[in-house]
Amino acid sequence: MYFDKNFSLPTGYRFLLKDVISFLVSLDRYASREGARLLDIGCGNQPYKKLFSRYQYVGMDAYADVSQPDVFGSIKDIPFNDGELDACMTVWVMDDLAEPEQGIQEIARVLQSGGYYFAVECQSTNIHFPPNDFFRFAPNALIQLCKKHGFEIISYHSYAGDFASIGFGIISIFRRIFSKLHINRIAEVFYSLAVNVFFRPMDKIARMRTFKKFFECNSLGYCYVFRKI
């Protein structure tokens, strides 16, 4: 649902978070074989399913009112056997858990040795999904939690650095103001597009190797690839 709402049109956060889309598209290459099983935990209405052709995609969610999963279940007790899955994925899920380590432990349990865990987690974002909003993750925090449960980090990189964070904040402020004033949502198209068109290129320039991550101190979040040892 989040993916469709904010990425499907040239408004919202589409350009600012375009790196997230690129990351999700790239994950299909990690399939060890055609039909390898990937579990999307917290799948909502399965907006990412279209991105996986080599995997046998299975969506799981615990909230019937906001999702259309293949399997209903909680990350606290994933309804699969030990070592049954080839890969698991969470996209902005761990921040909504009161005990994220419990979720990581369950993911480790259902993954086979050598299986992959893909994660997208925020370092900075609005308060959301109340009352289930608990954490923000600096990269070392999630890496350390996963390491405790038998994962090695393969790669990680930020999405949306300092300039994108500013643009993200501006869009969020305008949305709240316009909502309070009951201004037509058509206006959102114009201010969101204007913010994206300016801050997306600034973000891309600022995150070039030349600056050596100098403008990523306030990144919105990170994309991770872990492998179960």
C-alpha positions in Angstrom: 0.0 0.0 0.0 2.8 2.5 0.9 4.7 1.7 -2.3 1.6 2.2 -4.5 0.5 5.4 -2.7 3.9 7.2 -2.7 5.7 5.8 -5.7 3.1 5.2 -8.4 2.7 8.8 -9.4 5.3 11.6 -10.0 4.3 13.2 -6.7 4.7 12.2 -3.1 8.2 10.8 -2.4 8.7 9.0 -5.7 11.8 10.7 -6.8 13.3 11.2 -3.4 13.0 7.5 -2.6 13.8 6.2 -6.1 16.9 4.4 -4.7 14.5 2.2 -2.7 12.8 1.1 -5.9 16.2 0.4 -7.6 17.2 -1.7 -4.6 14.0 -3.8 -4.6 14.3 -4.4 -8.3 17.9 -5.7 -7.9 17.0 -8.3 -5.3 15.7 -10.8 -7.9 19.3 -11.6 -8.9 19.9 -13.2 -5.5 17.5 -16.1 -6.2 19.7 -19.2 -6.0 17.4 -21.0 -8.5 14.1 -20.4 -10.3 11.3 -20.7 -7.9 13.3 -20.1 -4.7 10.9 -19.1 -2.0 10.9 -15.5 -0.8 8.7 -14.3 2.1 7.7 -10.7 2.1 6.9 -10.0 5.8 4.5 -7.1 6.3 3.5 -7.2 2.6 0.4 -5.1 2.8 -1.3 -5.4 -0.6 1.8 -7.0 -2.2 3.0 -4.0 -4.2 6.5 -5.6 -4.6 5.3 -8.9 -6.0 5.6 -7.6 -9.6 9.4 -7.0 -9.0 10.2 -10.7 -8.5 10.2 -13.1 -11.4 12.8 -15.7 -10.4 11.5 -16.0 -6.8 8.3 -17.8 -5.7 6.9 -14.8 -3.9 4.8 -15.3 -0.8 3.3 -12.3 1.0 2.6 -12.4 4.8 0.9 -9.8 6.9 -0.7 -9.7 10.4 -3.2 -6.8 9.7 -6.3 -7.9 7.8 -7.7 -4.4 7.5 -4.7 -3.0 5.5 -3.4 -6.1 3.6 -4.1 -8.8 1.2 -1.5 -11.5 2.0 -1.1 -15.0 0.8 -0.5 -16.0 4.4 -1.7 -14.3 7.6 0.9 -14.4 10.3 3.0 -12.5 12.7 6.8 -11.9 12.5 6.9 -12.9 16.1 5.8 -16.4 15.1 6.3 -16.9 11.4 4.1 -19.9 10.2 6.9 -21.7 8.4 9.2 -24.6 9.4 12.8 -24.2 10.4 15.0 -23.6 7.3 12.1 -23.7 4.9 12.7 -20.4 3.0 15.4 -19.2 0.7 14.9 -15.5 1.4 12.9 -13.1 3.6 12.2 -9.4 3.1 11.1 -6.6 5.4 10.4 -3.1 4.1 9.9 -0.6 6.9 8.8 -3.3 9.3 11.3 -3.5 12.1 10.7 0.1 13.2 7.1 -0.9 14.0 8.0 -3.7 16.4 8.4 -3.2 20.1 10.9 -6.1 20.1 12.6 -6.1 16.7 15.2 -8.6 17.8 12.4 -11.2 18.2 11.5 -10.7 14.6 15.1 -11.1 13.4 15.4 -14.3 15.4 12.3 -15.7 13.7 13.6 -14.7 10.3 16.9 -16.5 11.1 14.9 -19.6 12.1 12.9 -20.0 8.9 15.8 -19.3 6.5 18.0 -22.0 5.3 21.8 -21.8 5.7 23.0 -19.4 3.0 19.6 -17.8 2.6 19.2 -14.0 2.3 17.5 -11.4 4.4 16.7 -8.2 2.6 15.7 -5.1 4.6 14.8 -1.5 4.1 14.7 0.4 7.3 14.4 4.1 8.2 16.9 6.1 10.1 14.7 9.2 10.1 11.0 9.6 9.3 7.7 10.9 10.5 5.8 9.3 13.4 3.5 6.8 11.7 1.3 3.7 12.1 0.3 4.5 15.7 0.5 2.9 18.2 3.0 0.6 16.5 5.9 2.9 15.9 9.0 2.3 18.1 12.4 2.6 16.5 14.7 4.2 14.0 17.9 2.4 12.9 21.4 3.6 12.4 23.1 1.0 10.1 25.3 -0.4 12.8 22.3 -1.1 15.0 20.5 -3.4 12.5 23.8 -5.0 11.5 24.6 -5.8 15.1 21.2 -7.2 15.8 21.4 -9.5 12.8 24.9 -10.6 13.6 23.7 -11.8 17.0 21.4 -14.2 15.1 23.8 -15.7 12.6 23.7 -13.2 9.7 26.6 -11.6 7.9 26.2 -8.3 6.1 26.7 -8.5 2.4 26.0 -4.9 1.5 24.2 -1.8 2.7 23.7 1.7 1.4 21.7 4.7 2.2 18.7 5.9 0.4 17.8 9.6 0.4 20.6 11.6 2.0 20.6 15.0 3.7 19.1 17.0 0.8 16.3 14.3 0.2 15.6 14.4 4.0 15.0 18.2 3.7 12.7 17.6 0.7 10.9 14.8 2.5 10.3 17.1 5.5 9.0 19.9 3.3 6.4 17.7 1.6 5.3 16.4 5.0 4.9 19.9 6.4 2.9 21.0 3.3 0.6 17.9 3.6 -0.3 18.7 7.2 -0.9 22.4 6.5 -3.0 21.7 3.4 -5.0 19.0 5.3 -5.7 21.4 8.1 -6.8 24.1 5.7 -8.9 21.6 3.8 -7.2 22.6 0.5 -7.8 20.4 -2.5 -5.3 17.6 -2.8 -4.7 18.5 -6.4 -2.3 21.1 -5.0 -0.2 18.3 -3.6 0.7 17.4 -7.2 2.3 20.7 -7.7 4.3 21.3 -4.5 5.4 17.6 -4.3 6.6 17.6 -7.9 8.4 20.9 -7.4 10.2 19.6 -4.3 11.1 16.3 -6.0 12.5 18.0 -9.1 14.8 20.2 -7.0 15.9 18.0 -4.1 16.3 14.7 -6.0 19.1 16.0 -8.2 20.7 17.7 -5.2 20.6 14.5 -3.3 22.1 12.5 -6.2 24.9 15.1 -6.6 25.6 15.2 -2.9 25.9 11.4 -2.7 28.5 11.1 -5.4 31.8 9.5 -4.4 33.5 12.8 -4.6 31.9 13.8 -1.3 32.6 10.5 0.5 29.3 10.2 2.2 29.6 13.7 3.6 26.0 14.5 2.9 24.5 11.3 4.3 24.5 12.1 8.0 20.8 12.6 8.0 19.8 9.8 5.6 16.2 8.8 5.6 17.3 5.2 5.9 19.3 2.2 4.5 18.9 -0.8 2.3 20.6 -4.0 3.5 21.4 -7.5 2.2 22.2 -10.1 4.8 23.1 -13.8 4.4 22.5 -16.5 7.0 25.8 -18.2 7.9 
